[in-house]
Amino acid sequence: MIVRENFELQLKELQEKIVMLANLASGAISKSYAALESNNVDEALEVIDDDTIADLLEEEINDFAILLIAKQQPVAIDLRRIIAAIKIASDIERMADFGVNIAKSAIRIGDQPFILPLTPLKQMHDITLKMIRLSIEAFEKEDVVLSREIIEMDDEVDRFYGEMIRSLLRLSDEKNLQQVTQLSLIARYLERTADHTTNIAENIYFLVRGRYISRNE
């Protein structure tokens, strides 16, 4: 019984590390987008500097998970919890990287006036942050219903992504090329962040059900 209790405490610690990493990624996305809107280069630079923390935490999660497998030799859902944690940590770390990429694009745009309203981009940002928040909740609760909701939200992000890219293409002349390129990249980074959040939701479904979700269910 004591061995089982210790293992459950270690699984809880692993879960807490994942949540911590997700909060770092969410913060990077939020802060980098705020830096874009406010032309705040210093804030963008902070996002870039803080990325090392997320990288180190992902390594720590991987080492911790591998050690748990080696020491506890888990089976069934316990093994799936650890495998899912490793996969989810990888997705979250990529999301933090996208926050850094948005910050770099914000720096390149600098204090230039925006060539078009950023409404679709802001919608992508807001939905993506909600997806990250819900993915943390679904992970903590092992909630497959919530994981399905997250997957469905990805279609909304894709719609705003298409809208933003079409608007940018209409303005892609030599004068606007630099900003069109950077805003297109930011839209792509947010779209990819939503994709990685969808991966997390799919891994949560696998964790609970032992199989991957079918879009036809």
C-alpha positions as CSV (number, residue, x, y, z in Angstrom):
1,M,0.0,0.0,0.0
2,I,2.8,2.4,0.9
3,V,4.5,1.7,-2.4
4,R,1.3,2.5,-4.3
5,E,0.8,5.7,-2.4
6,N,4.3,6.8,-3.1
7,F,3.8,6.1,-6.8
8,E,0.6,8.1,-6.9
9,L,2.4,11.0,-5.2
10,Q,5.0,10.8,-7.9
11,L,2.4,10.7,-10.7
12,K,0.8,13.8,-9.1
13,E,4.2,15.5,-9.1
14,L,4.6,14.7,-12.8
15,Q,1.2,16.2,-13.4
16,E,2.1,19.3,-11.5
17,K,5.2,19.8,-13.6
18,I,3.2,19.5,-16.8
19,V,0.7,22.1,-15.6
20,M,3.7,24.4,-14.7
21,L,5.1,24.0,-18.2
22,A,1.7,24.7,-19.8
23,N,1.4,27.9,-17.8
24,L,4.8,29.0,-19.0
25,A,3.8,28.3,-22.6
26,S,0.5,30.1,-22.2
27,G,2.3,33.0,-20.6
28,A,4.7,33.2,-23.5
29,I,1.9,33.3,-26.1
30,S,0.0,35.9,-24.2
31,K,3.0,38.1,-23.4
32,S,4.4,38.0,-27.0
33,Y,1.1,38.9,-28.5
34,A,0.7,41.8,-26.0
35,A,4.2,42.9,-27.1
36,L,3.0,42.9,-30.7
37,E,-0.1,44.9,-30.0
38,S,1.7,47.5,-27.9
39,N,5.0,47.6,-29.9
40,N,6.8,46.7,-26.7
41,V,10.2,45.4,-27.7
42,D,11.4,45.0,-24.1
43,E,8.4,42.7,-23.3
44,A,9.2,40.6,-26.4
45,L,12.8,40.2,-25.3
46,E,11.6,39.0,-21.9
47,V,9.7,36.2,-23.7
48,I,12.8,35.2,-25.5
49,D,14.9,35.2,-22.4
50,D,12.4,33.2,-20.4
51,D,12.3,30.4,-22.9
52,T,15.2,28.6,-21.3
53,I,13.0,28.0,-18.2
54,A,10.5,26.0,-20.4
55,D,13.3,24.1,-22.1
56,L,14.8,23.0,-18.8
57,L,11.4,22.1,-17.3
58,E,10.6,19.8,-20.3
59,E,14.0,18.0,-19.8
60,E,13.2,17.6,-16.1
61,I,9.7,16.2,-17.0
62,N,11.2,13.7,-19.4
63,D,13.9,12.6,-17.0
64,F,11.3,12.2,-14.2
65,A,9.0,10.2,-16.4
66,I,11.7,7.9,-17.6
67,L,12.9,7.3,-14.0
68,L,9.3,6.5,-13.0
69,I,9.0,3.8,-15.8
70,A,12.3,2.3,-14.8
71,K,11.6,2.2,-11.1
72,Q,7.9,1.4,-11.0
73,Q,7.4,-0.6,-14.2
74,P,3.9,0.6,-14.5
75,V,1.2,-1.1,-16.7
76,A,-2.2,-0.2,-18.2
77,I,-3.5,3.3,-17.4
78,D,-0.5,4.2,-15.2
79,L,1.9,3.5,-18.1
80,R,-0.4,5.5,-20.4
81,R,-0.3,8.4,-17.9
82,I,3.5,8.6,-18.1
83,I,3.7,8.1,-21.8
84,A,1.0,10.8,-22.3
85,A,2.9,13.1,-20.0
86,I,6.1,12.8,-22.2
87,K,4.1,13.5,-25.4
88,I,2.2,16.4,-23.8
89,A,5.4,18.0,-22.5
90,S,6.8,17.9,-26.0
91,D,3.8,19.6,-27.5
92,I,3.7,22.2,-24.7
93,E,7.4,23.0,-25.2
94,R,6.8,23.6,-28.9
95,M,4.0,26.0,-28.0
96,A,6.4,27.9,-25.8
97,D,8.8,28.1,-28.8
98,F,6.0,29.6,-30.9
99,G,5.6,32.2,-28.2
100,V,9.3,33.1,-28.7
101,N,8.8,33.1,-32.5
102,I,5.9,35.6,-32.1
103,A,8.1,37.8,-29.9
104,K,10.8,37.8,-32.6
105,S,8.3,38.8,-35.3
106,A,6.9,41.5,-33.0
107,I,10.5,42.9,-32.6
108,R,10.9,42.9,-36.4
109,I,7.6,44.8,-36.9
110,G,8.7,47.2,-34.1
111,D,6.7,50.4,-34.0
112,Q,5.4,50.3,-37.6
113,P,1.7,51.1,-37.9
114,F,-0.3,47.9,-38.7
115,I,-1.3,47.7,-42.3
116,L,-4.7,46.1,-41.5
117,P,-6.9,45.4,-38.4
118,L,-5.6,42.5,-36.4
119,T,-9.1,41.2,-35.5
120,P,-8.7,37.7,-37.0
121,L,-5.3,37.4,-35.4
122,K,-6.7,38.5,-32.0
123,Q,-9.5,35.9,-32.3
124,M,-6.9,33.2,-33.0
125,H,-4.9,34.3,-30.0
126,D,-7.9,34.3,-27.7
127,I,-9.2,30.9,-28.8
128,T,-5.7,29.4,-28.6
129,L,-5.2,30.6,-25.1
130,K,-8.6,29.2,-24.1
131,M,-7.7,25.8,-25.7
132,I,-4.5,25.8,-23.6
133,R,-6.4,26.6,-20.5
134,L,-9.0,23.9,-21.2
135,S,-6.2,21.3,-22.1
136,I,-4.7,21.9,-18.6
137,E,-8.1,21.3,-17.0
138,A,-8.8,18.2,-19.2
139,F,-5.3,16.8,-18.3
140,E,-5.8,17.3,-14.5
141,K,-9.3,15.8,-14.6
142,E,-8.6,13.2,-17.3
143,D,-11.8,14.6,-19.0
144,V,-12.5,13.1,-22.4
145,V,-15.6,15.3,-23.0
146,L,-13.4,18.4,-22.5
147,S,-10.8,17.0,-24.8
148,R,-13.4,16.6,-27.6
149,E,-14.4,20.2,-27.1
150,I,-10.8,21.4,-27.5
151,I,-10.4,19.4,-30.8
152,E,-13.5,21.0,-32.2
153,M,-12.2,24.5,-31.3
154,D,-9.3,23.9,-33.6
155,D,-11.6,24.3,-36.7
156,E,-12.4,27.8,-35.4
157,V,-8.8,28.8,-35.3
158,D,-8.3,27.4,-38.8
159,R,-11.1,29.6,-40.0
160,F,-9.6,32.8,-38.6
161,Y,-6.2,31.8,-39.9
162,G,-7.6,31.5,-43.4
163,E,-9.3,34.9,-43.0
164,M,-6.1,36.6,-41.8
165,I,-4.0,35.1,-44.6
166,R,-6.5,36.1,-47.3
167,S,-6.5,39.7,-46.0
168,L,-2.7,39.8,-45.9
169,L,-2.4,38.4,-49.5
170,R,-4.5,41.3,-50.8
171,L,-1.9,43.7,-49.3
172,S,1.2,41.9,-50.3
173,D,3.0,44.5,-52.4
174,E,6.6,45.6,-52.1
175,K,5.8,48.4,-49.7
176,N,4.1,46.0,-47.2
177,L,6.1,42.9,-47.8
178,Q,8.1,42.9,-44.5
179,Q,5.0,43.3,-42.3
180,V,2.9,40.9,-44.4
181,T,5.6,38.3,-43.9
182,Q,5.8,38.8,-40.2
183,L,2.0,38.9,-39.6
184,S,1.6,35.7,-41.8
185,L,4.3,34.0,-39.6
186,I,2.5,35.0,-36.4
187,A,-0.8,33.7,-37.7
188,R,1.0,30.4,-38.6
189,Y,2.5,30.2,-35.1
190,L,-0.9,30.6,-33.5
191,E,-2.4,28.1,-35.8
192,R,0.4,25.6,-35.0
193,T,-0.1,26.3,-31.3
194,A,-3.7,25.3,-31.6
195,D,-2.6,22.1,-33.5
196,H,-0.3,21.1,-30.6
197,T,-3.1,21.8,-28.1
198,T,-5.3,19.4,-30.2
199,N,-2.5,16.8,-29.9
200,I,-2.7,17.2,-26.2
201,A,-6.4,16.7,-26.2
202,E,-6.0,13.5,-28.3
203,N,-3.4,12.2,-25.9
204,I,-5.7,12.8,-23.0
205,Y,-8.4,10.8,-24.8
206,F,-5.8,8.0,-25.4
207,L,-4.8,8.2,-21.7
208,V,-8.3,7.6,-20.5
209,R,-9.7,5.3,-23.2
210,G,-6.6,3.4,-24.3
211,R,-7.2,4.3,-28.0
212,Y,-7.0,7.5,-30.1
213,I,-10.1,9.5,-30.8
214,S,-11.9,9.1,-34.1
215,R,-13.2,12.4,-35.7
216,N,-16.3,10.4,-36.7
217,E,-17.4,9.5,-33.2
